[in-house]
Amino acid sequence: MKVYQGLFLFKVNAIDDKPQNDTLLIPFIDETGQFANNIFELYKLTYRKSKTSISAQQIDRIKKTYVGKKFTLMAYETGKFTGLPQDYLKYRPTRTDTNFHFQNYLVVISVFTSGL
């Protein structure tokens, strides 16, 4: 989905040690400081410094050390309503946003095993 372009998502393989048959990709918030949600956070996590632009070569290099790793986590699922409600544009100027919907995400509170 376009809304997730540029973000990192978790692919959930099992919940409470029960394997999942369907692929579940879900956004997350990390309370442990061990995971990045986007390339700039990953750069900061990897090199301990911030950057305002990152080359395609750097992106490929640091993604290889992060994307696709497996973890065992303690997390809970929550969510929020997001987007523009129906008839919003009758009262406010036009703006770009998603349709009104409920968005689920994980909140990571502990890491038991790390693939990093």
Long-range contacts (C-beta under 8 A, 24 or more apart in sequence): 3-98, 6-38, 6-39, 7-37, 7-38, 8-35, 8-36, 8-37, 8-38, 8-42, 8-66, 8-67, 10-106, 13-70, 26-77, 26-104, 26-105, 26-106, 27-103, 27-105, 27-106, 28-75, 28-105, 28-106, 28-107, 28-108, 29-105, 29-106, 29-107, 29-108, 30-108, 31-107, 31-108, 31-109, 32-108, 32-109, 32-110, 32-111, 34-108, 34-111, 34-114, 34-116, 35-108, 36-66, 39-63, 42-66, 65-116, 66-116, 69-114, 69-115, 69-116, 70-115, 71-111, 71-112, 71-113, 71-114, 71-115, 72-111, 72-112, 72-113, 73-106, 73-108, 73-110, 73-111, 73-112, 74-108, 74-109, 74-110, 74-111, 74-112, 75-106, 75-107, 75-108, 75-109, 76-106, 76-107, 76-109, 77-104, 77-105, 77-106, 77-107, 78-104, 78-105, 78-106, 78-107, 79-103, 79-104, 79-105
